[in-house]
Amino acid sequence: MKNISVAKAILGVVIAAALFGAGVMTGANTFGTPSTILHFVTLKWKVDATEEQKQAALDSVKQMAAQIPGIRNVWTKTVRVQPRDYSAVFAIEFEDKAAADRYASHPAHSAWEKIYLSARQESRSNQATN
């Protein structure tokens, strides 16, 4: 009888430990490290750029992306910008380096730049991958 009580206690501890471990594993933050390339641009609009010009420049990022093979995603809504005197951001995700290189010389990029540069005072571009 004493052996059964000890066995039940040990079993209870093992089950409790397993449930605790499962809870820790379930609650652990998971994240990915994709091999895509993220192109991130922070920009300052020209003082005389109209709201329509600014919006057209950001909207045309999506139109350009639809024409260039290898662009996976775009982001055009600004949440936060640094440095503070800059006022907008956009990001483009490329499937690989070849797609990022293709973007820079693609005719759709050249057409987009005409719209973008008419409203942009200056910008800072960065790219990152894993």
Secondary structure, DSSP 8 states (H G I E B T S, - for coil): -HHHHHHHHHHHHHHHHHHHHHHHHHHS-------SEEEEEEEEE-TT--HHHHHHHHHHHHHHHHHSTTEEEEE---S--SSTT--EEEEEEESSHHHHHHHHH-HHHHHHHHHHHTTEEEEEEEEE--
